Amino acid sequence: MITSVLVANRGEIACRVFRTCAELGIRTVAVYSDADENALHARVADAAVRLPGASPAETYLRGDLIVQAALAAGADAVHPGYGFLSENAGFARAVADAGLTWIGPPPEAIEAMASKTRAKELMGVEPLKTGDITAGDLPVLVKAAAGGGGRGMRVVRELVDLDDELAAAAAEALSAFGDGEVFVEPYIEGGRHVEVQILADAHGTVWALGTRDCSLQRRHQKVIEEAPAPGLTPELEASLREMAVRAARATDYRGAGTVEFLVADGRAHFLEMNTRLQVEHPVTEAVFGVDLVALQLRVAEGEPLDEEPPPARGHSVEARLYAEDPGAGWAPQTGTLHRLSVPASVRLDTGFTDGDPIGVHYDAMLAKVVAHAPTRAEALRKLAGALERAVVHGPVTNRDLLVRSLRHPEFTAGGADTGFYDRHLAALTAPDPDPYAPLAAALADAHGRSRFGGWRNVASQPQIKHYRSEPDGTEHEVRYRHTRAGLVADGVRVVRATPALVVLEVDGVVRKFDVAVHGERVYVNGAALTALPRLPEPVARQEPGSLLAPMPGTVVRLAEGLAEGVTVAAGQPLIWLEAMKMEHRITAPASGTLTALHAAPGRQVEVGALLAVVQEDQ
């Protein structure tokens, strides 16, 4: 029987596994990089072991150090989580060779399925040969052979871009999974990403725990997932379950896994099998009333599953909350997460607590928020409402995108495909600020001044304050007055004003505004504002054509032959930055000459750092 589990991972998934272990009375062990010394997963575990490494990004890929940590801490089992080494057969063998229990599928099953290329061969699907691809094969999708999560994935629509995209995908995959192998497959437009959760024991039982729809994706990263997948015919759903079970039996599979398909024109096309727990596993847990981590532990201990899984009940939807700025090309955001809370009616899985820093080294996901209800419509409404009421004080997030997506008519109708955001992203992210939020911020700040001589017996000039909406950058001027009766503003009646709550009557409707201040950032009902100084500091002017780092990160490579004096074309990729395990390309703003180059591979840069200068052709 397992008594102590080391989780070979970090953040949200480590905390998720620890929660189940604690409920079962199992001791927990965390591993952490230097960057994660004070991270939540290292704090909540019963014991924690530091992993030395050349860089924080590489630390969790050191299987040898993780095995040593497990032995040193007295763990008798290792759970891989997802990402990092979770689909690495060599790591699974090293764990078993050290006399530890591996909470996952056999190494042979991982080898058969964790490599997407070998999995396709096993399922009778042949990837495209890169040297044979012609314009007639386009568009194609470049994918990492090991791992997932959108990393190492690129859509190629022009043949001239293929080599660059292959190189970029390989570099990203190597950084994320320790394996730079990539492959190419046809890209099917208008398909839906549907998957089947499986769970198998060592006694011949294989469960197919329904379907999930993960079609709402941006940059090939899942944003919203739900179970069951809506709108499938009974015949198609049965076929998906049968293919998933067949894949598991073909590899003598044990433990949790996911078989993924692209559904188009009523047909299912096999994509891959992930030999691990998925990020979106909570929606399946909610619908079937199971704890998949507890079942993983049970299978690892050699216990049998019941002959049939529990019946499915209701519908569940999950949204991934990311620290990313839609106004800056969805660049990952860093900073302090001052506050994160959601209504008790939904599930919150996170690796952060209030006051935790969000760094540059790992994934930008802050949390997963999950709702369950008797029907799909009720689940969507419940999750959208909970996200709207959530308190998220810190870096800019995708919260507004999530709420609007959950309420979009195409999505609520069911059956949205992977092109949903290609069609609707601009409308879903259009600024829609509350016009009274800046006034509420100003009145909250002014609270108390009316008690200390702020009012006058004669009419006075109004107080003026300026705020900037985040992330769209719109600036607002706010005017109000201190009077004997209290604070007064044109067009509204100020019912109440305190530092934390402002109540306004607008056109006969009383509205409440919750206010929180963290430095210069003010949050009003979740909307972020920056208080601007009365006399702005002079801003250093940048030379025209300056390329600035949009986020903190590491320069991983430069365009071939890039040097001062070379000619570049508008839109040409020049510099690649890695931040939060994703590559971000910096392109030439115009055609011209590169007059300065400050970027170099391996250089760490802060947001706003000058990388290069392109002098535009006249």
Buried (B, 14 or more C-beta within 10 A) or exposed (E): EBEBBBBBBBBBBBBBBBBBBBEBEBBBBBBBBEBBEEBBBBBBBBBBBBBEBEBBBBBBBBBEBBBBBBBEBEBBBBBBBBBBBBBBBEBBBBBBEBEBBBBBBBBBBBBBBBBBBEBBEBBEBEBBEBEEBEEEBBEBBBBBBBBBBBBBBBBBEEBEBBEBBBBBBBBBBBBBBBBBBBBBBBBBEEBBBBBBBBBBBBEEBBBBBBBBBBBBBBBBBBBBBBBBBBBBEEEBBEBBBEBBBEBBEBBBBBBBBBBBBBBBEEEBBBBBBBBBBBBBBBBBBBBBEBBBBBBBBBBBEEEEBEEEBEEBEBBBBBBBBBBBBBBBEBBBBBBBBBBBEBBEEBBBBBBBBEEBEBBBBBBBBBBBBBBBBEEBEBBBBBBBBBBBBBBBBBBBBBBBBBBBBBBBEEBBEBBBBBBBBEEBBEEBBEEEBBEBBBBBBBBBBBBEEBEEEBBEEEEEEBBEBBBBBBBBEEEBEBEBBBBEEBBBBEEBEBEBBEBEBBBBEEEEEEBEBBBBBBEEBBBBBBBBBBBBEEEEEEEEEEEEBBBEBBBBBBBBBBBEEBEEEEEBEEEBBBBBBBBBBBBBBBBBBBBBBBEBBBBEEEBEBEBEBBBBBBBEEE
